[in-house]
Amino acid sequence: MVDQPLQPFAPPFALFAQLHVPDTLSAGAAVTWALYIVSAFWALYTLVAIYHWLKYSHASWVAFPAIALHLFISFALMAYTLSGNAFSLTPYLP
Amino acid sequence: MKEFELEPGEHIVKQVRKHWFLFLSGLLPYAILAIIPFALPKFLVFAPPLAHYATFFEYQTPLMRAAFGVWLLIIWTGAWGAFTRYFLNVWVLTNKRITTIKQRRFFYREVASLLLPRIQDVTTDVAGILPSLLGIGDIKVQSAGADVQFTMRGIPRPEQMRDLILKYVSTKPQTTNI
């Protein structure tokens, strides 16, 4: 294979067809998928962190306010991302 | 305490975490990253060849607002994770032992205990101007016999902690049912 010229990159259209992914991805669909991926990572990270808080914080009173604050700010930022309205954080965001 | 059960007659004397200043220093990268989307358009204006890129940061458009929101969400989640790790790293001094709980990252946890009668030497180390002013230092506890050494870095008022440890080391140990 080393003596053959490099081939230009081509998207794996055969794989796309099997997965029912359209050949041309619109900007709106790309943004939607990006938001899905970010949300999935956020949810996984938050679940892992909450598990550690509840299991290892030694029943500290800090655990529940910390979790509640994280969820509030995260949901406010998600709402801002989707609609521009971040509840009580709106005055502090552009 | 979930990691270790307190024996009959044992009680927690003190719990120590890293100094708040070190925690806030650890949050500084997150703060800088969060400020970049606000500050960058203003700085670009001062660089004429790049000034036209300042219009790129118009957060009123849905796409840029979404990108900005996702950026802030990632930074906030990272900062909250840093706080979680800060809070779960703790030294616990009881009237019978010292327990160190190290949460290096998620699902990576070390818990070790050292009985007070086995303690041979307690050393504090405060080095530098800022640590001296803020009372930040390290404390090393050396056990007798094997080369067991507990070190906690960046704790507040290490001298007080050392005196507290030595106070309980010097008290006559109570008999246990172990």
Interface residues (C-beta under 8 A of the other chain):
Chain A: A27 V31 A34 L35 V38 W42 Y45 T46 V48 A49 H52 W53 K55 Y56 S57 H58 S60 V62 A66 L69 H70 I73 S74 L77 M78 Y80 T81 L82 G84 L93 P94
Chain B: M1 K2 E3 F38 Y59 Q60 P62 L63 R65 A66 F68 G69 V70 L72 L73 I74 W76 T77 W80 G81 F83 T84 F87 L88 I101 Q103 F106 F107 R109
